[in-house]
Amino acid sequence: MYKNYFFLNRIALELNTKLSGCFINSIFSQEKDKLIMQFEKAVDNVLEFSVNHSEPYITYRKKYLRAKRNTIDIFPELIHKKILSVSIADDDRIIKFELDNFELFFAIRGKFTNVFLLQNNKIQSFKEENDETLSHIRDDLAAKKFIKTFNSIDPILITGYSIKTIRDKLKFVGKELELEVYLRADDEEKHSEELLAILNSLKSSSIVLYFDVHYNEVKIGFDGLGIFNTYTKEYVGDIFDTFNEFLSRKIYLTKKNIRLKMIEDFTDKELNKNLKRIEKLELIISSEPKNELFKKYANLILINLNKIKTGAKELICEDSFESGSQIAIPLDNKISPQKNADRYFEKARNSIIEFNKAKELFSKTKAALNKFQKIKNELSVQLSDERIKNIMKELNIKDDEGINKQDEYANKFRHYVISGKYHVYVGRDSQNNDLLTTKFAKQNDLWFHARAVSGSHVVLRVENKKDVIPKSIIKKAASLAAYHSKAKTAGIVPVSFTFKKYVIKRKGMPLGQVSMLNEDILLVKPEVPEECDIFQ
C-alpha cells in the first residue's frame, strides 16, 4: 500500500515535521534509479528516493554510507540550501520540497516516475527525459495545488456516489480503499459515508506490516483495514521504521522466493529428464541382450566366407545352429566379409556390456529420481534459509537470479560425469563443436579429438588449474572422444588431447575444424567407460 496516495500523504506530513529548517549537505546517486539526499545534522540521516516505476517510494533513513567510488552528484545547486516545507498535491502522488528559490518534486506517474528540480520556470530531472516531456511536466506541476494537511476530501464532492463513481472522479483514491469500501458496505448509497469514515481513521492509524505466511509475502498498510484480515499483523515503530523494515523484509522474501523457484525449476527439469531416461532403460532391460544372435551371425559369416561375393549386402545361408532353416544376415557392402564378422563379434560384446550398463544406470537413475522427488516434496515457504542453502549446494545451483552464459551453453552439449566428479562435454555436430571449443571451453580445460577421423570435440572441465587430473580420468575422457567418432567400432583408437589454450580456430576454417599447436596422443578403446554417468 506504499504507492497509495494517502500513505504518501502521511509520509509528506512526517517529512514536513522532520525536515523543515534542515540544510542539504549532499545529493547523489550510487544505485540505478535511486537518489540520496543527506542533511547537515549532528547525526547521519538521509532521504532515499526510488524512481523505479514498478517500486517507487520515498523514505527517511537514520544512517546511510556513501560509497567511495562509482557515485555521482545530482542537483549540485541545492547544496547548503534550506528546506522550508514539504507538501503533497491535493489530487496526485506528487510530493514537493520547497527551498529558497527552488522546488524539488518527487512524482509517481508510471514510467515517468522521477525527481524534478524547478527554478524560474526551468526544469531538470534526475532520470533523463526529453525536452517535450519535461515541458509538459513543468506545466503540470505548476498547475497543481499543494497541501500540508491530511487530505480528508470535501464530503460535498462525493456524498451519494458509489465508490466506483468516486474513483472515476477522484482517481487518487486508490484501488485498496475501493476494496475496503466494498468490504464494509454493500449498499452503494453508503459508499461515500464509509469512505469518509475510513479516511478519518487513516489520519492517525498506525502503519503496520502484514504477512501472508502461505505465499511468503509481506505488505505494508494502515492498521484496522479489513482487506488485510487474512494476514498476520506486526507493529514495528513509526512510519519510517515500519517502511524501512518492510523494504528490508521484502528484499529478503523476494530473494528467498527466487531461490525456492530456482530449486523447483531445477528439480522439475531433473525429474522430467530422469523419467524419460527410465522409460528408455526399461525398454532395453525388458528385451534380452542380442549377444548370442550377433555371435551366430559372425560365426555363420566365417563358415560361409568363401561364398560371399564382394559388395554383397546380405548373406542368405543355412542356419548351422538350427537345422533345416535358412537365415538372412545383413552385411555392410563397403567392408570385407571378414570385417563384417569382426563387427558382429564386437556387437555381441557390446550388447551384453550395454545391457549390464543399462541395468546399473537404471538403479542410479531411480535413486536420482527419488532424491529429486524428495527435495521437491520438501519445498515450501517455511523452509529454513540454512536448508535452502544446503539444497542449492547439494544440487550445485548457483545463488543468483538467472542462468549465466556458461550454464546456457552447457545445456547444449552431451554431458558425462566421470567418477561422480569430473564433467565431460561432447559436441553434437560441427556447429555445436565450434560452440563447445570457442565459447564454452576454458583455457585450462583438456580438449580431446579422435585422431585422423571425423568426430566430436570433447572437453574435460578443469575447475581449478592447480588440480592434477588423474591419468585414469584423462584416459576415460579420451575413450569418450573415440566413442563419439567415426572410429567408434574399431578396437583401439588414437586420440589427440591438449589444453584448450593450444586449440585455435583460424579465420575461414570450416565449421568444426580447428588446429592444435601441440598435442599428446593416447591409444584407447572407444567406449562409455566404467563409472561414467550420462546426463544428456
Secondary structure as the mmCIF struct_conf table of DSSP 4:
data_model
#
loop_
_struct_conf.conf_type_id
_struct_conf.id
_struct_conf.beg_label_comp_id
_struct_conf.beg_label_asym_id
_struct_conf.beg_label_seq_id
_struct_conf.end_label_comp_id
_struct_conf.end_label_asym_id
_struct_conf.end_label_seq_id
TURN_TY1_P TURN_TY1_P1 TYR A 2 LYS A 3
BEND BEND1 ASN A 4 ASN A 4
HELX_RH_AL_P HELX_RH_AL_P1 TYR A 5 LEU A 19
TURN_TY1_P TURN_TY1_P2 SER A 20 GLY A 21
STRN STRN1 PHE A 23 PHE A 23
STRN STRN2 ILE A 24 GLU A 31
TURN_TY1_P TURN_TY1_P3 LYS A 32 ASP A 33
STRN STRN3 LYS A 34 PHE A 39
BEND BEND2 LYS A 41 VAL A 43
STRN STRN4 VAL A 46 SER A 50
TURN_TY1_P TURN_TY1_P4 HIS A 53 SER A 54
BEND BEND3 GLU A 55 GLU A 55
STRN STRN5 TYR A 57 ARG A 61
BEND BEND4 LYS A 62 LYS A 62
HELX_LH_PP_P HELX_LH_PP_P1 LEU A 65 ALA A 67
BEND BEND5 LYS A 68 ASN A 70
STRN STRN6 ILE A 72 ASP A 73
HELX_RH_3T_P HELX_RH_3T_P1 PRO A 76 LEU A 78
TURN_TY1_P TURN_TY1_P5 ILE A 79 HIS A 80
HELX_LH_PP_P HELX_LH_PP_P2 LYS A 81 LYS A 81
STRN STRN7 LYS A 82 LYS A 82
STRN STRN8 ILE A 83 ALA A 89
BEND BEND6 ASP A 90 ARG A 93
STRN STRN9 ILE A 94 LEU A 99
TURN_TY1_P TURN_TY1_P6 ASP A 100 ASN A 101
STRN STRN10 PHE A 102 ALA A 107
HELX_RH_3T_P HELX_RH_3T_P2 GLY A 110 PHE A 112
STRN STRN11 ASN A 114 GLN A 119
TURN_TY1_P TURN_TY1_P7 ASN A 120 ASN A 121
STRN STRN12 LYS A 122 SER A 125
BEND BEND7 PHE A 126 LYS A 127
HELX_RH_AL_P HELX_RH_AL_P2 ASP A 131 ALA A 143
STRN STRN13 PHE A 146 ILE A 147
BEND BEND8 LYS A 148 THR A 149
HELX_RH_AL_P HELX_RH_AL_P3 PRO A 155 ILE A 158
TURN_TY1_P TURN_TY1_P8 THR A 159 GLY A 160
HELX_RH_AL_P HELX_RH_AL_P4 ILE A 163 LYS A 169
HELX_RH_3T_P HELX_RH_3T_P3 LYS A 171 VAL A 173
HELX_RH_AL_P HELX_RH_AL_P5 LYS A 175 ARG A 184
BEND BEND9 ASP A 186 ASP A 187
HELX_RH_3T_P HELX_RH_3T_P4 GLU A 188 LYS A 190
HELX_RH_AL_P HELX_RH_AL_P6 HIS A 191 LEU A 202
TURN_TY1_P TURN_TY1_P9 LYS A 203 SER A 204
HELX_LH_PP_P HELX_LH_PP_P3 SER A 205 SER A 206
STRN STRN14 ILE A 207 ASP A 212
TURN_TY1_P TURN_TY1_P10 VAL A 213 ASN A 216
STRN STRN15 GLU A 217 PHE A 222
TURN_TY1_P TURN_TY1_P11 ASP A 223 GLY A 224
HELX_RH_3T_P HELX_RH_3T_P5 GLY A 226 PHE A 228
TURN_TY1_P TURN_TY1_P12 ASN A 229 THR A 230
BEND BEND10 TYR A 231 TYR A 231
STRN STRN16 THR A 232 GLU A 234
BEND BEND11 GLY A 237 ASP A 238
HELX_RH_AL_P HELX_RH_AL_P7 ILE A 239 SER A 286
BEND BEND12 SER A 287 SER A 287
HELX_RH_AL_P HELX_RH_AL_P8 ASN A 291 ILE A 303
TURN_TY1_P TURN_TY1_P13 ASN A 304 ASN A 304
HELX_RH_3T_P HELX_RH_3T_P6 LEU A 305 LYS A 307
HELX_LH_PP_P HELX_LH_PP_P4 ILE A 308 LYS A 309
TURN_TY1_P TURN_TY1_P14 THR A 310 GLY A 311
BEND BEND13 LYS A 313 LYS A 313
STRN STRN17 GLU A 314 GLU A 318
TURN_TY1_P TURN_TY1_P15 SER A 320 PHE A 321
BEND BEND14 GLU A 322 GLU A 322
TURN_TY1_P TURN_TY1_P16 SER A 323 GLY A 324
STRN STRN18 GLN A 326 PRO A 330
TURN_TY1_P TURN_TY1_P17 ASN A 333 LYS A 334
BEND BEND15 ILE A 335 ILE A 335
HELX_RH_AL_P HELX_RH_AL_P9 PRO A 337 GLU A 378
TURN_TY1_P TURN_TY1_P18 VAL A 381 GLN A 382
HELX_RH_AL_P HELX_RH_AL_P10 ASP A 385 GLU A 394
TURN_TY1_P TURN_TY1_P19 LEU A 395 ASN A 396
BEND BEND16 ASP A 399 GLY A 402
HELX_RH_AL_P HELX_RH_AL_P11 LYS A 405 ALA A 410
TURN_TY1_P TURN_TY1_P20 ASN A 411 LYS A 412
BEND BEND17 PHE A 413 PHE A 413
STRN STRN19 ARG A 414 ILE A 418
TURN_TY1_P TURN_TY1_P21 SER A 419 LYS A 421
STRN STRN20 TYR A 422 VAL A 426
BEND BEND18 ASP A 429 ASP A 429
HELX_RH_AL_P HELX_RH_AL_P12 SER A 430 LEU A 435
HELX_RH_PI_P HELX_RH_PI_P1 LEU A 436 PHE A 440
TURN_TY1_P TURN_TY1_P22 GLN A 443 ASN A 444
BEND BEND19 ASP A 445 ASP A 445
STRN STRN21 LEU A 446 ALA A 450
TURN_TY1_P TURN_TY1_P23 ARG A 451 ALA A 452
BEND BEND20 VAL A 453 VAL A 453
STRN STRN22 GLY A 455 GLY A 455
STRN STRN23 VAL A 458 LEU A 460
BEND BEND21 GLU A 463 GLU A 463
TURN_TY1_P TURN_TY1_P24 LYS A 465 LYS A 466
BEND BEND22 ASP A 467 ASP A 467
HELX_RH_AL_P HELX_RH_AL_P13 LYS A 471 TYR A 483
TURN_TY1_P TURN_TY1_P25 HIS A 484 HIS A 484
STRN STRN24 SER A 485 SER A 485
TURN_TY1_P TURN_TY1_P26 LYS A 486 THR A 489
BEND BEND23 ALA A 490 ILE A 492
STRN STRN25 VAL A 493 PHE A 499
HELX_RH_3T_P HELX_RH_3T_P7 LYS A 500 TYR A 502
STRN STRN26 VAL A 503 ILE A 504
TURN_TY1_P TURN_TY1_P27 LYS A 507 GLY A 508
HELX_LH_PP_P HELX_LH_PP_P5 MET A 509 PRO A 510
TURN_TY1_P TURN_TY1_P28 LEU A 511 GLY A 512
STRN STRN27 SER A 515 MET A 516
BEND BEND24 LEU A 517 ASN A 518
STRN STRN28 ASP A 520 VAL A 524
BEND BEND25 GLU A 527 GLU A 527
TURN_TY1_P TURN_TY1_P29 GLU A 530 GLU A 531
STRN STRN29 CYS A 532 ILE A 534
#
